[in-house]
Amino acid sequence: MTDEELNALVEKKLLARKAGIVQALKTFNRSPSAKTFKDAENIPDRLLGQAMDDIVAEVLQKTAGDVSMERPAKKNSGTTGKG
């Protein structure tokens, strides 16, 4: 993927979670308490984590076809069996 594609993907996925993050922060701002503080702290973290999962999944999906692996040697191919 190009830099432009990656930047667009990150922006798109983060913006998709923006409303939830803003709502959690607004709720805390309106009524600061231990519960709303926890929500204000945890919800954005969770939403950002979900956005990052989406980003990584899409990048992996788009680049999986480009990955090549050499066939690994057999585990004991370097031994003669004599000890």
PDB file of N, CA, C and O in Angstrom:
ATOM      1  N   MET A   1       0.848  -1.182   0.000  1.00  0.00           N
ATOM      2  CA  MET A   1       0.000   0.000   0.000  1.00  0.00           C
ATOM      3  C   MET A   1       0.890   1.241   0.000  1.00  0.00           C
ATOM      4  O   MET A   1       1.974   1.245   0.583  1.00  0.00           O
ATOM      5  N   THR A   2       0.425   2.263  -0.646  1.00  0.00           N
ATOM      6  CA  THR A   2       1.190   3.508  -0.705  1.00  0.00           C
ATOM      7  C   THR A   2       0.961   4.314   0.575  1.00  0.00           C
ATOM      8  O   THR A   2       0.050   4.027   1.352  1.00  0.00           O
ATOM      9  N   ASP A   3       1.800   5.320   0.774  1.00  0.00           N
ATOM     10  CA  ASP A   3       1.636   6.212   1.925  1.00  0.00           C
ATOM     11  C   ASP A   3       0.266   6.883   1.895  1.00  0.00           C
ATOM     12  O   ASP A   3      -0.383   7.021   2.932  1.00  0.00           O
ATOM     13  N   GLU A   4      -0.169   7.294   0.721  1.00  0.00           N
ATOM     14  CA  GLU A   4      -1.468   7.963   0.594  1.00  0.00           C
ATOM     15  C   GLU A   4      -2.608   7.018   0.976  1.00  0.00           C
ATOM     16  O   GLU A   4      -3.550   7.423   1.658  1.00  0.00           O
ATOM     17  N   GLU A   5      -2.523   5.763   0.539  1.00  0.00           N
ATOM     18  CA  GLU A   5      -3.558   4.785   0.874  1.00  0.00           C
ATOM     19  C   GLU A   5      -3.583   4.511   2.375  1.00  0.00           C
ATOM     20  O   GLU A   5      -4.652   4.425   2.978  1.00  0.00           O
ATOM     21  N   LEU A   6      -2.407   4.376   2.969  1.00  0.00           N
ATOM     22  CA  LEU A   6      -2.339   4.131   4.410  1.00  0.00           C
ATOM     23  C   LEU A   6      -2.871   5.318   5.203  1.00  0.00           C
ATOM     24  O   LEU A   6      -3.622   5.136   6.161  1.00  0.00           O
ATOM     25  N   ASN A   7      -2.491   6.526   4.813  1.00  0.00           N
ATOM     26  CA  ASN A   7      -2.993   7.724   5.497  1.00  0.00           C
ATOM     27  C   ASN A   7      -4.508   7.821   5.395  1.00  0.00           C
ATOM     28  O   ASN A   7      -5.177   8.140   6.378  1.00  0.00           O
ATOM     29  N   ALA A   8      -5.051   7.549   4.220  1.00  0.00           N
ATOM     30  CA  ALA A   8      -6.502   7.614   4.019  1.00  0.00           C
ATOM     31  C   ALA A   8      -7.208   6.553   4.856  1.00  0.00           C
ATOM     32  O   ALA A   8      -8.258   6.819   5.440  1.00  0.00           O
ATOM     33  N   LEU A   9      -6.642   5.363   4.916  1.00  0.00           N
ATOM     34  CA  LEU A   9      -7.233   4.278   5.696  1.00  0.00           C
ATOM     35  C   LEU A   9      -7.257   4.622   7.182  1.00  0.00           C
ATOM     36  O   LEU A   9      -8.284   4.452   7.840  1.00  0.00           O
ATOM     37  N   VAL A  10      -6.146   5.098   7.710  1.00  0.00           N
ATOM     38  CA  VAL A  10      -6.072   5.458   9.130  1.00  0.00           C
ATOM     39  C   VAL A  10      -7.075   6.571   9.435  1.00  0.00           C
ATOM     40  O   VAL A  10      -7.798   6.502  10.429  1.00  0.00           O
ATOM     41  N   GLU A  11      -7.115   7.575   8.597  1.00  0.00           N
ATOM     42  CA  GLU A  11      -8.044   8.685   8.821  1.00  0.00           C
ATOM     43  C   GLU A  11      -9.491   8.200   8.788  1.00  0.00           C
ATOM     44  O   GLU A  11     -10.293   8.586   9.638  1.00  0.00           O
ATOM     45  N   LYS A  12      -9.824   7.366   7.822  1.00  0.00           N
ATOM     46  CA  LYS A  12     -11.189   6.856   7.680  1.00  0.00           C
ATOM     47  C   LYS A  12     -11.601   6.046   8.899  1.00  0.00           C
ATOM     48  O   LYS A  12     -12.701   6.231   9.421  1.00  0.00           O
ATOM     49  N   LYS A  13     -10.734   5.152   9.359  1.00  0.00           N
ATOM     50  CA  LYS A  13     -11.076   4.286  10.482  1.00  0.00           C
ATOM     51  C   LYS A  13     -11.152   5.068  11.798  1.00  0.00           C
ATOM     52  O   LYS A  13     -11.997   4.769  12.642  1.00  0.00           O
ATOM     53  N   LEU A  14     -10.289   6.052  11.981  1.00  0.00           N
ATOM     54  CA  LEU A  14     -10.346   6.867  13.199  1.00  0.00           C
ATOM     55  C   LEU A  14     -11.584   7.761  13.207  1.00  0.00           C
ATOM     56  O   LEU A  14     -12.227   7.933  14.243  1.00  0.00           O
ATOM     57  N   LEU A  15     -11.910   8.325  12.053  1.00  0.00           N
ATOM     58  CA  LEU A  15     -13.098   9.175  11.972  1.00  0.00           C
ATOM     59  C   LEU A  15     -14.374   8.374  12.208  1.00  0.00           C
ATOM     60  O   LEU A  15     -15.362   8.915  12.705  1.00  0.00           O
ATOM     61  N   ALA A  16     -14.360   7.095  11.859  1.00  0.00           N
ATOM     62  CA  ALA A  16     -15.532   6.254  12.085  1.00  0.00           C
ATOM     63  C   ALA A  16     -15.820   6.097  13.571  1.00  0.00           C
ATOM     64  O   ALA A  16     -16.966   5.860  13.952  1.00  0.00           O
ATOM     65  N   ARG A  17     -14.810   6.223  14.409  1.00  0.00           N
ATOM     66  CA  ARG A  17     -14.966   6.072  15.865  1.00  0.00           C
ATOM     67  C   ARG A  17     -15.061   7.427  16.575  1.00  0.00           C
ATOM     68  O   ARG A  17     -15.256   7.473  17.790  1.00  0.00           O
ATOM     69  N   LYS A  18     -14.929   8.503  15.845  1.00  0.00           N
ATOM     70  CA  LYS A  18     -14.881   9.835  16.435  1.00  0.00           C
ATOM     71  C   LYS A  18     -16.127  10.167  17.252  1.00  0.00           C
ATOM     72  O   LYS A  18     -16.009  10.695  18.357  1.00  0.00           O
ATOM     73  N   ALA A  19     -17.302   9.872  16.738  1.00  0.00           N
ATOM     74  CA  ALA A  19     -18.545  10.232  17.431  1.00  0.00           C
ATOM     75  C   ALA A  19     -18.624   9.574  18.811  1.00  0.00           C
ATOM     76  O   ALA A  19     -19.037  10.217  19.776  1.00  0.00           O
ATOM     77  N   GLY A  20     -18.243   8.326  18.912  1.00  0.00           N
ATOM     78  CA  GLY A  20     -18.272   7.634  20.199  1.00  0.00           C
ATOM     79  C   GLY A  20     -17.298   8.219  21.192  1.00  0.00           C
ATOM     80  O   GLY A  20     -17.605   8.342  22.377  1.00  0.00           O
ATOM     81  N   ILE A  21     -16.121   8.581  20.710  1.00  0.00           N
ATOM     82  CA  ILE A  21     -15.109   9.187  21.572  1.00  0.00           C
ATOM     83  C   ILE A  21     -15.596  10.539  22.081  1.00  0.00           C
ATOM     84  O   ILE A  21     -15.495  10.837  23.271  1.00  0.00           O
ATOM     85  N   VAL A  22     -16.122  11.349  21.177  1.00  0.00           N
ATOM     86  CA  VAL A  22     -16.627  12.672  21.551  1.00  0.00           C
ATOM     87  C   VAL A  22     -17.777  12.537  22.543  1.00  0.00           C
ATOM     88  O   VAL A  22     -17.852  13.303  23.504  1.00  0.00           O
ATOM     89  N   GLN A  23     -18.674  11.576  22.327  1.00  0.00           N
ATOM     90  CA  GLN A  23     -19.805  11.384  23.226  1.00  0.00           C
ATOM     91  C   GLN A  23     -19.347  11.021  24.630  1.00  0.00           C
ATOM     92  O   GLN A  23     -19.886  11.546  25.605  1.00  0.00           O
ATOM     93  N   ALA A  24     -18.371  10.141  24.754  1.00  0.00           N
ATOM     94  CA  ALA A  24     -17.862   9.763  26.080  1.00  0.00           C
ATOM     95  C   ALA A  24     -17.249  10.961  26.788  1.00  0.00           C
ATOM     96  O   ALA A  24     -17.445  11.146  27.989  1.00  0.00           O
ATOM     97  N   LEU A  25     -16.521  11.760  26.058  1.00  0.00           N
ATOM     98  CA  LEU A  25     -15.908  12.951  26.655  1.00  0.00           C
ATOM     99  C   LEU A  25     -16.960  13.991  27.035  1.00  0.00           C
ATOM    100  O   LEU A  25     -16.835  14.645  28.070  1.00  0.00           O
ATOM    101  N   LYS A  26     -18.001  14.151  26.202  1.00  0.00           N
ATOM    102  CA  LYS A  26     -19.078  15.092  26.513  1.00  0.00           C
ATOM    103  C   LYS A  26     -19.837  14.654  27.764  1.00  0.00           C
ATOM    104  O   LYS A  26     -20.185  15.488  28.600  1.00  0.00           O
ATOM    105  N   THR A  27     -20.092  13.362  27.898  1.00  0.00           N
ATOM    106  CA  THR A  27     -20.806  12.849  29.071  1.00  0.00           C
ATOM    107  C   THR A  27     -20.031  13.153  30.340  1.00  0.00           C
ATOM    108  O   THR A  27     -20.611  13.577  31.340  1.00  0.00           O
ATOM    109  N   PHE A  28     -18.736  12.941  30.305  1.00  0.00           N
ATOM    110  CA  PHE A  28     -17.916  13.256  31.465  1.00  0.00           C
ATOM    111  C   PHE A  28     -17.925  14.752  31.744  1.00  0.00           C
ATOM    112  O   PHE A  28     -18.032  15.174  32.896  1.00  0.00           O
ATOM    113  N   ASN A  29     -17.814  15.543  30.704  1.00  0.00           N
ATOM    114  CA  ASN A  29     -17.774  17.000  30.851  1.00  0.00           C
ATOM    115  C   ASN A  29     -19.074  17.529  31.470  1.00  0.00           C
ATOM    116  O   ASN A  29     -19.049  18.452  32.284  1.00  0.00           O
ATOM    117  N   ARG A  30     -20.207  16.938  31.078  1.00  0.00           N
ATOM    118  CA  ARG A  30     -21.500  17.362  31.588  1.00  0.00           C
ATOM    119  C   ARG A  30     -21.699  16.972  33.053  1.00  0.00           C
ATOM    120  O   ARG A  30     -22.298  17.720  33.826  1.00  0.00           O
ATOM    121  N   SER A  31     -21.193  15.800  33.427  1.00  0.00           N
ATOM    122  CA  SER A  31     -21.448  15.281  34.764  1.00  0.00           C
ATOM    123  C   SER A  31     -20.227  14.536  35.279  1.00  0.00           C
ATOM    124  O   SER A  31     -20.204  13.305  35.286  1.00  0.00           O
ATOM    125  N   PRO A  32     -19.212  15.279  35.710  1.00  0.00           N
ATOM    126  CA  PRO A  32     -17.998  14.613  36.184  1.00  0.00           C
ATOM    127  C   PRO A  32     -18.267  13.774  37.432  1.00  0.00           C
ATOM    128  O   PRO A  32     -18.737  14.284  38.448  1.00  0.00           O
ATOM    129  N   SER A  33     -17.965  12.504  37.340  1.00  0.00           N
ATOM    130  CA  SER A  33     -18.085  11.596  38.478  1.00  0.00           C
ATOM    131  C   SER A  33     -17.118  10.442  38.242  1.00  0.00           C
ATOM    132  O   SER A  33     -16.478  10.359  37.194  1.00  0.00           O
ATOM    133  N   ALA A  34     -17.020   9.566  39.215  1.00  0.00           N
ATOM    134  CA  ALA A  34     -16.106   8.431  39.054  1.00  0.00           C
ATOM    135  C   ALA A  34     -16.520   7.554  37.877  1.00  0.00           C
ATOM    136  O   ALA A  34     -15.669   7.106  37.108  1.00  0.00           O
ATOM    137  N   LYS A  35     -17.829   7.307  37.731  1.00  0.00           N
ATOM    138  CA  LYS A  35     -18.296   6.457  36.635  1.00  0.00           C
ATOM    139  C   LYS A  35     -18.066   7.125  35.279  1.00  0.00           C
ATOM    140  O   LYS A  35     -17.554   6.492  34.355  1.00  0.00           O
ATOM    141  N   THR A  36     -18.441   8.395  35.154  1.00  0.00           N
ATOM    142  CA  THR A  36     -18.265   9.051  33.856  1.00  0.00           C
ATOM    143  C   THR A  36     -16.785   9.254  33.552  1.00  0.00           C
ATOM    144  O   THR A  36     -16.389   9.279  32.386  1.00  0.00           O
ATOM    145  N   PHE A  37     -15.962   9.401  34.597  1.00  0.00           N
ATOM    146  CA  PHE A  37     -14.524   9.497  34.363  1.00  0.00           C
ATOM    147  C   PHE A  37     -14.008   8.181  33.801  1.00  0.00           C
ATOM    148  O   PHE A  37     -13.227   8.166  32.850  1.00  0.00           O
ATOM    149  N   LYS A  38     -14.450   7.075  34.397  1.00  0.00           N
ATOM    150  CA  LYS A  38     -14.017   5.759  33.902  1.00  0.00           C
ATOM    151  C   LYS A  38     -14.459   5.567  32.446  1.00  0.00           C
ATOM    152  O   LYS A  38     -13.681   5.097  31.616  1.00  0.00           O
ATOM    153  N   ASP A  39     -15.703   5.931  32.143  1.00  0.00           N
ATOM    154  CA  ASP A  39     -16.193   5.833  30.763  1.00  0.00           C
ATOM    155  C   ASP A  39     -15.401   6.743  29.836  1.00  0.00           C
ATOM    156  O   ASP A  39     -15.032   6.353  28.728  1.00  0.00           O
ATOM    157  N   ALA A  40     -15.146   7.962  30.305  1.00  0.00           N
ATOM    158  CA  ALA A  40     -14.400   8.916  29.481  1.00  0.00           C
ATOM    159  C   ALA A  40     -12.989   8.421  29.216  1.00  0.00           C
ATOM    160  O   ALA A  40     -12.400   8.724  28.178  1.00  0.00           O
ATOM    161  N   GLU A  41     -12.455   7.661  30.153  1.00  0.00           N
ATOM    162  CA  GLU A  41     -11.106   7.132  30.002  1.00  0.00           C
ATOM    163  C   GLU A  41     -11.100   5.847  29.177  1.00  0.00           C
ATOM    164  O   GLU A  41     -10.250   5.678  28.302  1.00  0.00           O
ATOM    165  N   ASN A  42     -12.039   4.944  29.448  1.00  0.00           N
ATOM    166  CA  ASN A  42     -12.031   3.623  28.820  1.00  0.00           C
ATOM    167  C   ASN A  42     -12.657   3.579  27.434  1.00  0.00           C
ATOM    168  O   ASN A  42     -12.136   2.902  26.547  1.00  0.00           O
ATOM    169  N   ILE A  43     -13.757   4.283  27.230  1.00  0.00           N
ATOM    170  CA  ILE A  43     -14.436   4.211  25.940  1.00  0.00           C
ATOM    171  C   ILE A  43     -13.539   4.695  24.807  1.00  0.00           C
ATOM    172  O   ILE A  43     -13.427   3.999  23.797  1.00  0.00           O
ATOM    173  N   PRO A  44     -12.895   5.855  24.927  1.00  0.00           N
ATOM    174  CA  PRO A  44     -12.007   6.260  23.830  1.00  0.00           C
ATOM    175  C   PRO A  44     -10.866   5.266  23.601  1.00  0.00           C
ATOM    176  O   PRO A  44     -10.496   4.997  22.458  1.00  0.00           O
ATOM    177  N   ASP A  45     -10.309   4.720  24.688  1.00  0.00           N
ATOM    178  CA  ASP A  45      -9.245   3.723  24.532  1.00  0.00           C
ATOM    179  C   ASP A  45      -9.754   2.508  23.778  1.00  0.00           C
ATOM    180  O   ASP A  45      -9.084   2.000  22.880  1.00  0.00           O
ATOM    181  N   ARG A  46     -10.954   2.039  24.148  1.00  0.00           N
ATOM    182  CA  ARG A  46     -11.538   0.868  23.494  1.00  0.00           C
ATOM    183  C   ARG A  46     -11.820   1.170  22.022  1.00  0.00           C
ATOM    184  O   ARG A  46     -11.526   0.358  21.146  1.00  0.00           O
ATOM    185  N   LEU A  47     -12.391   2.344  21.762  1.00  0.00           N
ATOM    186  CA  LEU A  47     -12.719   2.709  20.384  1.00  0.00           C
ATOM    187  C   LEU A  47     -11.462   2.882  19.529  1.00  0.00           C
ATOM    188  O   LEU A  47     -11.441   2.494  18.361  1.00  0.00           O
ATOM    189  N   LEU A  48     -10.426   3.460  20.111  1.00  0.00           N
ATOM    190  CA  LEU A  48      -9.170   3.587  19.365  1.00  0.00           C
ATOM    191  C   LEU A  48      -8.560   2.214  19.104  1.00  0.00           C
ATOM    192  O   LEU A  48      -7.999   1.970  18.036  1.00  0.00           O
ATOM    193  N   GLY A  49      -8.673   1.322  20.082  1.00  0.00           N
ATOM    194  CA  GLY A  49      -8.181  -0.037  19.897  1.00  0.00           C
ATOM    195  C   GLY A  49      -8.922  -0.752  18.779  1.00  0.00           C
ATOM    196  O   GLY A  49      -8.317  -1.463  17.978  1.00  0.00           O
ATOM    197  N   GLN A  50     -10.239  -0.559  18.729  1.00  0.00           N
ATOM    198  CA  GLN A  50     -11.037  -1.167  17.660  1.00  0.00           C
ATOM    199  C   GLN A  50     -10.644  -0.588  16.301  1.00  0.00           C
ATOM    200  O   GLN A  50     -10.550  -1.316  15.313  1.00  0.00           O
ATOM    201  N   ALA A  51     -10.418   0.714  16.259  1.00  0.00           N
ATOM    202  CA  ALA A  51     -10.000   1.342  15.002  1.00  0.00           C
ATOM    203  C   ALA A  51      -8.662   0.776  14.543  1.00  0.00           C
ATOM    204  O   ALA A  51      -8.471   0.495  13.360  1.00  0.00           O
ATOM    205  N   MET A  52      -7.734   0.610  15.491  1.00  0.00           N
ATOM    206  CA  MET A  52      -6.425   0.051  15.131  1.00  0.00           C
ATOM    207  C   MET A  52      -6.560  -1.395  14.654  1.00  0.00           C
ATOM    208  O   MET A  52      -5.880  -1.799  13.711  1.00  0.00           O
ATOM    209  N   ASP A  53      -7.426  -2.172  15.290  1.00  0.00           N
ATOM    210  CA  ASP A  53      -7.666  -3.541  14.837  1.00  0.00           C
ATOM    211  C   ASP A  53      -8.193  -3.549  13.402  1.00  0.00           C
ATOM    212  O   ASP A  53      -7.765  -4.358  12.579  1.00  0.00           O
ATOM    213  N   ASP A  54      -9.126  -2.641  13.113  1.00  0.00           N
ATOM    214  CA  ASP A  54      -9.680  -2.536  11.756  1.00  0.00           C
ATOM    215  C   ASP A  54      -8.595  -2.167  10.746  1.00  0.00           C
ATOM    216  O   ASP A  54      -8.536  -2.725   9.651  1.00  0.00           O
ATOM    217  N   ILE A  55      -7.742  -1.221  11.128  1.00  0.00           N
ATOM    218  CA  ILE A  55      -6.675  -0.757  10.237  1.00  0.00           C
ATOM    219  C   ILE A  55      -5.711  -1.894   9.937  1.00  0.00           C
ATOM    220  O   ILE A  55      -5.397  -2.160   8.777  1.00  0.00           O
ATOM    221  N   VAL A  56      -5.246  -2.561  10.977  1.00  0.00           N
ATOM    222  CA  VAL A  56      -4.282  -3.653  10.796  1.00  0.00           C
ATOM    223  C   VAL A  56      -4.902  -4.781   9.977  1.00  0.00           C
ATOM    224  O   VAL A  56      -4.248  -5.337   9.094  1.00  0.00           O
ATOM    225  N   ALA A  57      -6.150  -5.120  10.261  1.00  0.00           N
ATOM    226  CA  ALA A  57      -6.814  -6.192   9.521  1.00  0.00           C
ATOM    227  C   ALA A  57      -6.896  -5.862   8.032  1.00  0.00           C
ATOM    228  O   ALA A  57      -6.646  -6.722   7.188  1.00  0.00           O
ATOM    229  N   GLU A  58      -7.244  -4.628   7.715  1.00  0.00           N
ATOM    230  CA  GLU A  58      -7.361  -4.246   6.308  1.00  0.00           C
ATOM    231  C   GLU A  58      -6.005  -4.239   5.610  1.00  0.00           C
ATOM    232  O   GLU A  58      -5.893  -4.675   4.465  1.00  0.00           O
ATOM    233  N   VAL A  59      -4.983  -3.748   6.292  1.00  0.00           N
ATOM    234  CA  VAL A  59      -3.641  -3.736   5.708  1.00  0.00           C
ATOM    235  C   VAL A  59      -3.171  -5.175   5.475  1.00  0.00           C
ATOM    236  O   VAL A  59      -2.630  -5.490   4.415  1.00  0.00           O
ATOM    237  N   LEU A  60      -3.375  -6.037   6.457  1.00  0.00           N
ATOM    238  CA  LEU A  60      -2.964  -7.428   6.304  1.00  0.00           C
ATOM    239  C   LEU A  60      -3.714  -8.103   5.167  1.00  0.00           C
ATOM    240  O   LEU A  60      -3.132  -8.862   4.391  1.00  0.00           O
ATOM    241  N   GLN A  61      -4.992  -7.827   5.073  1.00  0.00           N
ATOM    242  CA  GLN A  61      -5.805  -8.423   4.018  1.00  0.00           C
ATOM    243  C   GLN A  61      -5.323  -7.980   2.635  1.00  0.00           C
ATOM    244  O   GLN A  61      -5.264  -8.786   1.706  1.00  0.00           O
ATOM    245  N   LYS A  62      -4.984  -6.706   2.504  1.00  0.00           N
ATOM    246  CA  LYS A  62      -4.558  -6.186   1.208  1.00  0.00           C
ATOM    247  C   LYS A  62      -3.148  -6.622   0.831  1.00  0.00           C
ATOM    248  O   LYS A  62      -2.815  -6.689  -0.352  1.00  0.00           O
ATOM    249  N   THR A  63      -2.323  -6.917   1.823  1.00  0.00           N
ATOM    250  CA  THR A  63      -0.939  -7.264   1.518  1.00  0.00           C
ATOM    251  C   THR A  63      -0.645  -8.751   1.644  1.00  0.00           C
ATOM    252  O   THR A  63       0.459  -9.189   1.321  1.00  0.00           O
ATOM    253  N   ALA A  64      -1.606  -9.528   2.104  1.00  0.00           N
ATOM    254  CA  ALA A  64      -1.373 -10.960   2.306  1.00  0.00           C
ATOM    255  C   ALA A  64      -0.956 -11.656   1.014  1.00  0.00           C
ATOM    256  O   ALA A  64      -0.152 -12.587   1.057  1.00  0.00           O
ATOM    257  N   GLY A  65      -1.470 -11.240  -0.106  1.00  0.00           N
ATOM    258  CA  GLY A  65      -1.109 -11.847  -1.382  1.00  0.00           C
ATOM    259  C   GLY A  65       0.323 -11.574  -1.784  1.00  0.00           C
ATOM    260  O   GLY A  65       0.883 -12.293  -2.611  1.00  0.00           O
ATOM    261  N   ASP A  66       0.923 -10.548  -1.213  1.00  0.00           N
ATOM    262  CA  ASP A  66       2.299 -10.185  -1.555  1.00  0.00           C
ATOM    263  C   ASP A  66       3.332 -10.908  -0.696  1.00  0.00           C
ATOM    264  O   ASP A  66       4.530 -10.818  -0.966  1.00  0.00           O
ATOM    265  N   VAL A  67       2.890 -11.616   0.325  1.00  0.00           N
ATOM    266  CA  VAL A  67       3.806 -12.279   1.247  1.00  0.00           C
ATOM    267  C   VAL A  67       4.251 -13.605   0.647  1.00  0.00           C
ATOM    268  O   VAL A  67       3.439 -14.396   0.165  1.00  0.00           O
ATOM    269  N   SER A  68       5.555 -13.827   0.690  1.00  0.00           N
ATOM    270  CA  SER A  68       6.054 -15.113   0.221  1.00  0.00           C
ATOM    271  C   SER A  68       6.940 -15.703   1.307  1.00  0.00           C
ATOM    272  O   SER A  68       7.691 -14.993   1.975  1.00  0.00           O
ATOM    273  N   MET A  69       6.835 -16.995   1.466  1.00  0.00           N
ATOM    274  CA  MET A  69       7.629 -17.682   2.476  1.00  0.00           C
ATOM    275  C   MET A  69       8.319 -18.858   1.822  1.00  0.00           C
ATOM    276  O   MET A  69       7.728 -19.588   1.026  1.00  0.00           O
ATOM    277  N   GLU A  70       9.572 -19.024   2.170  1.00  0.00           N
ATOM    278  CA  GLU A  70      10.275 -20.201   1.683  1.00  0.00           C
ATOM    279  C   GLU A  70       9.810 -21.386   2.498  1.00  0.00           C
ATOM    280  O   GLU A  70       9.498 -21.275   3.683  1.00  0.00           O
ATOM    281  N   ARG A  71       9.775 -22.502   1.840  1.00  0.00           N
ATOM    282  CA  ARG A  71       9.371 -23.718   2.552  1.00  0.00           C
ATOM    283  C   ARG A  71      10.443 -24.044   3.590  1.00  0.00           C
ATOM    284  O   ARG A  71      11.619 -24.165   3.247  1.00  0.00           O
ATOM    285  N   PRO A  72      10.047 -24.186   4.858  1.00  0.00           N
ATOM    286  CA  PRO A  72      11.056 -24.456   5.896  1.00  0.00           C
ATOM    287  C   PRO A  72      11.655 -25.846   5.729  1.00  0.00           C
ATOM    288  O   PRO A  72      10.997 -26.776   5.261  1.00  0.00           O
ATOM    289  N   ALA A  73      12.907 -25.963   6.120  1.00  0.00           N
ATOM    290  CA  ALA A  73      13.573 -27.261   6.087  1.00  0.00           C
ATOM    291  C   ALA A  73      12.950 -28.143   7.158  1.00  0.00           C
ATOM    292  O   ALA A  73      12.377 -27.648   8.129  1.00  0.00           O
ATOM    293  N   LYS A  74      13.067 -29.440   6.975  1.00  0.00           N
ATOM    294  CA  LYS A  74      12.552 -30.354   7.988  1.00  0.00           C
ATOM    295  C   LYS A  74      13.319 -30.137   9.286  1.00  0.00           C
ATOM    296  O   LYS A  74      14.496 -29.779   9.284  1.00  0.00           O
ATOM    297  N   LYS A  75      12.630 -30.361  10.374  1.00  0.00           N
ATOM    298  CA  LYS A  75      13.193 -30.063  11.687  1.00  0.00           C
ATOM    299  C   LYS A  75      14.527 -30.777  11.920  1.00  0.00           C
ATOM    300  O   LYS A  75      15.444 -30.188  12.493  1.00  0.00           O
ATOM    301  N   ASN A  76      14.646 -31.982  11.503  1.00  0.00           N
ATOM    302  CA  ASN A  76      15.864 -32.755  11.770  1.00  0.00           C
ATOM    303  C   ASN A  76      16.701 -32.987  10.512  1.00  0.00           C
ATOM    304  O   ASN A  76      17.481 -33.937  10.449  1.00  0.00           O
ATOM    305  N   SER A  77      16.540 -32.133   9.525  1.00  0.00           N
ATOM    306  CA  SER A  77      17.229 -32.363   8.259  1.00  0.00           C
ATOM    307  C   SER A  77      18.751 -32.250   8.377  1.00  0.00           C
ATOM    308  O   SER A  77      19.468 -32.781   7.530  1.00  0.00           O
ATOM    309  N   GLY A  78      19.254 -31.575   9.400  1.00  0.00           N
ATOM    310  CA  GLY A  78      20.695 -31.421   9.566  1.00  0.00           C
ATOM    311  C   GLY A  78      21.338 -32.482  10.419  1.00  0.00           C
ATOM    312  O   GLY A  78      22.546 -32.436  10.650  1.00  0.00           O
ATOM    313  N   THR A  79      20.575 -33.428  10.889  1.00  0.00           N
ATOM    314  CA  THR A  79      21.150 -34.466  11.761  1.00  0.00           C
ATOM    315  C   THR A  79      21.241 -35.795  11.033  1.00  0.00           C
ATOM    316  O   THR A  79      20.496 -36.045  10.085  1.00  0.00           O
ATOM    317  N   THR A  80      22.127 -36.619  11.463  1.00  0.00           N
ATOM    318  CA  THR A  80      22.334 -37.927  10.818  1.00  0.00           C
ATOM    319  C   THR A  80      21.629 -39.039  11.577  1.00  0.00           C
ATOM    320  O   THR A  80      21.541 -40.166  11.090  1.00  0.00           O
ATOM    321  N   GLY A  81      21.133 -38.734  12.751  1.00  0.00           N
ATOM    322  CA  GLY A  81      20.460 -39.747  13.528  1.00  0.00           C
ATOM    323  C   GLY A  81      21.397 -40.516  14.441  1.00  0.00           C
ATOM    324  O   GLY A  81      20.941 -41.308  15.266  1.00  0.00           O
ATOM    325  N   LYS A  82      22.681 -40.302  14.311  1.00  0.00           N
ATOM    326  CA  LYS A  82      23.663 -40.971  15.174  1.00  0.00           C
ATOM    327  C   LYS A  82      24.018 -40.026  16.316  1.00  0.00           C
ATOM    328  O   LYS A  82      24.185 -38.825  16.107  1.00  0.00           O
ATOM    329  N   GLY A  83      24.127 -40.549  17.471  1.00  0.00           N
ATOM    330  CA  GLY A  83      24.389 -39.666  18.569  1.00  0.00           C
ATOM    331  C   GLY A  83      25.491 -40.067  19.365  1.00  0.00           C
ATOM    332  O   GLY A  83      25.824 -39.395  20.342  1.00  0.00           O
TER     333      GLY A  83
END
